[in-house]
Amino acid sequence: MIRSIPLSMSLRRAGNHTLRGLRTQSTSSKGHPLSRVPVGGLAAVAEVRAQLPSGVAELVKDYPSIINLPVQWGEQDVYGHLNNVTYVRYFESGRIAYFDQIIKPHLSETAYTSFITARGVGPIAKSVLCKYRAPVMYPDTVTVAVRIDPSSVKKDRFTQSAVIVSHAQERVVAEGECVVVSFDYKGQKKADIPKEIINAWKKGEGLE
């Protein structure tokens, strides 16, 4: 049996990183105009992309799902930079945002709720990889960008690839991968990815 944490639980653990409304806050970024940072709701991809500093926008142009997250003072460790665990939490928020932004628009509310809340067949994290590229310090805003490589999609799994980009540095500060397995939460076993999920993913990614 796979003993991993259901991705649906990420919504309950992500705290302020889970986006739920239209409230925003501003934060400065390397001489650029203030970034509009959603702090309680999921902004549309086009809206987020339009507000990115040009250097950041270039780095995430090939990713269909993007969110902005403000770096919090309390997320730093004793060394004065972002704690290594926080990068993984940022990736977690980005992975859930991918489902909301790319897959959800092409499913019924019932189908999506079943998929994302562990009521039927849904995603479960099998493994997570994080490569640290540079330290991040407060104040800053980061963009988390996520995609699924079509070649990684198998009958019962796929890989979500992601980057975290610092607005202050305009560089990739971390790269991540998560192998996601389709899991039958009622039967407690692996399952094929439902056809409607595959179809929704293809539509969301513009593959059909």
N, C-alpha and C positions, 0 to 999 in steps of 0.2 A: 504494500500500500504506500502511496506517495504521502509523505508527512510534510507537507508544505502549507504555508499560510494562504488561504483563499484571497485572491486579489480583491474580491468584493469587500473584505475587511479593511482594505486600505482606506476606504471612504470614512470609516469610523475612526481611524488612527491618524489620518493626515492632518487633522486639526485645522489651523488657519490656512494650510496649503491646499485644502479641498475647496474648490471654487463654487460659490452658490448664488451670487447676486450681481449687482452692477456697481457696488461701492468701489471706489478706487482711492489709491493714495499715490503721491508723487515722490520720486526719489531721483537725485541727480546722478548723472552717468557720463563721466569723461568729457565734460564740456558740451554735451548734447542737451537738447531740451529735456525737461523732466519726463521720465517714463511714466505712463499710466499703468499702474499695477493693480489688477483685480485682487481683492483680498477676501471676498466672500462669495464670488460667483464666477461662472465659467464664461469668459468673453469669447466671442466668435474668433476663429482663426484669422480671418481677414482683418479684423479690428486690431488684434494683437500684432500681426505682421506689419500693419501700416504704421504702428507707433515705435517700431524697433529702430535703434541707431543703425546707420547704414552698414557698419562693420558687422554687427550682430546679424542683421537681416541676410547678409551674404553667406554667413556660416550656417544658417538654418534653412536656406532656400529650398533644399531638397527634402525637407521633412514636412509631411502634411499636417501634423498636430504639434502645436506650440502653445506654451503658457508662460507667463511671467510670474516670478515669485520674488518678493522682497526678502533680502537677507536680514534676519533678526539678530540683534545684539546678543541675545542669550543662546544663539546657535553656535557661537564661537567657543573654543576651548581655552585652556590656560595659556596656550601658545599664541593667542590673539588672532586665530584664523578659524574658518568654518570647520567644525568638528567633522571627522571623516564619516560618521554615521549619518550626518545630515545630507550628504550627497545622495546616499541611498534612499533616504526619505523623499528627496526631490525627484529622483527617478521614479519612485512609487507613485507620486502625484502625477507625473507626466504620463505614466502608463495608463492610469485610470482616465485621465483627460483624453487620451487617444480613443478609448472606447466611447466616451461621451461625444467627442467631436467627429469621429470617423464612422463608427458603426451605428450608434444610436439613431441618427437621423433617418436611417434606412430600415428600421424595424418598428413594429408596433410597440406601444408602451408595455404591453403585457409580455411580449417576447423579450424585450430588452431587460425588463425587471427580472425575469426568470434567469436570464443569462448572467446578470451582474450581481445578483444577491444570493447566490448559492442555493437556489430553490430547485434547480434541475441540473441541466448540463451547462457548465460554465467554466471560466478560466481558473487555473491554479498555478502558482509559480513553482517551477521545478528547480531552477537554479538562477542565481543572480551574479553578474560580474560587474565590477566597477574598477575602472582605470583612472587614477588621479593624475591630472596633468599640471595643475597649478593651484596654489592656495587662494582662497577667497576671504576677503575681510570686509567687515561692516564699515561704512554703509555701502551697499551695492544692490543691484537687482540682477537676477539670473533668468535666462530663458531656458526652459527645458523643452527640447524638441525630440519627437518620437516618430518612428516609422517601423513598418514590417517589410522585410525583404521578401518578395514573392517566392524566391527560391527556398526560403526557410519554412514555408507552409507545407506541412505534411497532413495526413488524414486526421491525426490526433494532437498536433502541436504546431507551434510557430515561434519565431524569435522576434521580440521587440528590441530594436536598437535605438539608443538615445544618446544625446549629448547635452551637457550643461554649459551654457555660454555666459560668461561674466560681461555685464554691460560696462563696468568700469575699465576692464582690461580689453574688451572686445576680442576675446579669444576663448577657445574651448578649454574649460578647466577640468572636465571629467567626461569620460565615455562609459557607457553602460550597455549591458545586454541582459535580457531576461528570457529564458526559455519558458514558454507558457504551454501547459498541457491542458487539453480539454478533459474535464472531470465530471463524472456523474455523482453529484453530491448525495443523492438519495441512495444509490447503489454502492457508493464509496469505492469507485473504480474508474479507471480511464475510460474515455468514450471518444468516438469520432466527433470532430467539430460539426455541429449541425449545419446542414446545407444553407439554411437561411442566414446564418452568421457569415458563412463564406460569401454568399451573395451580397450581403450588406457591406462586408469589408471591401469587396471588389468595386462596388459602387462608390464607396467613400474614398477609395484610393484612385478612382478614375480608371480602373482597369477594364471596365466594360461600358 
